[in-house]
């Protein structure tokens, strides 16, 4: 038997509906219930949560480094004639912070690493704050009035 479409005969094997044959070799259900996995191992003396001061310390350390990076990147951008390399490095910085934060967030049962993930994901915010301080200092050199030498008004 050959298939025909619009009066033309198609080459190849004819198609037939497939009906699986059940031979009974595999049981439909397991004969005994599956064992329940043991609960995660909790090491005595280790915290399953993070103290507030530890979170603040981790966040502060990462933000200080990020603010310094933002200061340096803005300084480079402000004083360079060709802005392309500095803008590209800023893009790479933001991508590394995002990817690094997501990768750190995948670590389980390590609350300090989770705090580090939050800090790394928010590092571009701290870098922007560092760049904003330098921008305010640069702008106040040319402005007539500045509050505390940093904020023009």
N, C-alpha and C positions, 0 to 999 in steps of 0.2 A: 504494500500500500504506500503510495507516494502522496505527499501533500501538494496541493495546488493553490496558487494565489493568482487571481486574475487570469486563469487559463494557463499559467506557466507551472511546470512541475519543478519543485525544489529538490535539490540533491541532498543526500545525507540519510541518516537513519530516521525512521518515523518516530514521532514522540508518542509516548503512552503515559497514562497516569501512573504514578509510582505509589505503590502500596507496600509499606514496610511489613516484613514478616517477623512476628514475635515467636521466638523459639523457646522462650522460658529459661534461657541460660542465665540471665541476670534477674535477681529478685527485685520486685517492684518497690519494696521498702526494706530498710536494714533490719536484720533480725533482732538487734539490741539497740537501745537508744544511744546516741552519741554522748560521750562524757562532757561534763560541764568544765570549761577551762578554769584554771585557778585564778583568783583575783590577782591584780598586779602586786608585785613585791614592794613592800614599803620598808625601807631601811630604817632601823631605829636611829634616832638622832638627826634625821634629815627632815626638813620642813617640806610640806606639800603646798605651802603658800609662801608668799613673800612679805617680809616686814616692810612697812612704809618707808622707813629711813633707808633701807637697802635699795628700794625702787628709786627713791629720790637721788641717792648717791650715784646709781648707774646712769640715770637720766642726766644728771648734772655733768658727769664726766664726758659722756658722749656729746652733749650739747656744747660744752666748752670747746671740744675739738672741732665740732661742726661750725661753731661761730668763728673760730680762727680760720677754718677753711673758707668760709664765706667772705671773711674780711680779705683774705689773700686773693681769692678769685675776683672779688670786686676791684681790688687795687690793680690787679693785672688787667682787667677789662678796661678800667678807667684810664690807664696810662698807655695802653697799646694803640697803635695806629690801625692795625688790622684786627678787628674784633672777632673774626671767625674762630681762631684757635681757642680763645678764652671761652666763647659761648659753647663750643663743642665740649670742652672740659667740664663746663657746668652741666651740660646734658649727660655726660658720662657719670658725673658725680650723683646726679639725681637717679639715674638708672641703677647704679651700683647700690645706692641706699635702698631703693625699692626692692630690688632682687635680693639683696642681702637680708633685709628685714623679713621678707617672705620665707627665705630659706631658714633663718634663725627661728621663725615662728613654728616651723615644722618639728622642732625638737620637743620631745615629750618628757614630762616629769622632771623638768629643770626650770624652776621658777626664775632663777637669775637670768637664764638665757631668754626666757619670755620677756623679761624686763628689757634686756638688751635688744630684742627684736622691736619692741615698741620704740625704744630710743633711736635705733637706726632708721626706722621708718619715718620718724619725725625729725631727723637730722636736717633735711632741707629747710624746715621751718627755722631752726636755730641758725643755719647758714644765712638765711634771708635776714634774720635779726642782726647778725654780725655785719652783713653788707649794708644794712640800713643805718647802722651807727656810722660807718665810714662815709656813707653817702651824706648823712647829716653834717658830719664834720667838713666834708668837701664843699657842700652847698653853703654852709655858714661862713665860709671864707669870702663869698661874694654877696651874701645877703646883708641887708642893713641891720636887721634886728633878729636875734636868735635867743631862745630861752635856754639857759644853761650852756650856751655855746654849741648846742646840738640840734635843737628843733626850731626851724624858722617859723616866724608868724607874721 
